[in-house]
């Protein structure tokens, strides 16, 4: 690692995908929001993959309810 400044196009991105797991299990956004005690808007952002900051507590509750691990819903995509 050099002392360089990297641009967004160089370091890749994080993909959040709970939609696939929820759809496979037939869980609606409303049902997940109630189960994790969160607002619909919070779950909707996770569902659409538009989360800007990951709240570890919300992530833990989602994983508990969906019976998955963070690695099942969060992926790193390289810039290549």
Beta strands, then each sheet from edge to edge (+ up, - down):
strand 1: 13-16
strand 2: 74-77
sheet 1: 1+ 2-
end
